[in-house]
Amino acid sequence: FSRRDELEADRLGVDYMAAAGFRPREAITLWRTMAARGGGSRPEFASTHPSDQTRIAQLEQYIASRGW
């Protein structure tokens, strides 16, 4: 999988959250909590996953574009 696939999975996750009646913005809270706990210590270019900061920024942008 690529970083692009991971970001798409994040977007789909918040779509499912919204459809199920949950607050999509809680996904941002989750990633901020994970970042604070130091989960991703490798630089993004050396990882198959996006950095926590990239995920947070992308989710914020996506959620805002959907009006959630």
Phi, psi and omega in degrees: 000158180246170176302323179299319178296320179296318179293324176296319178298322177298316179297316178298322179300316180288330174298315179295321177301312181297317181296330181273358178093009177268163179275112181302331181297342178293339175296325178293318177301317178302310183291328175294320178296315179297320179296320181294332180274358173076034182295317184253098184263346180280146174296148185304320183297340181259011184235154174276351180250149175292155176292160177302319181296320178295316179300315180299311181299316180294319178294318178302314181295315182295313182297320177296321181293334179270353178077024178268000000 
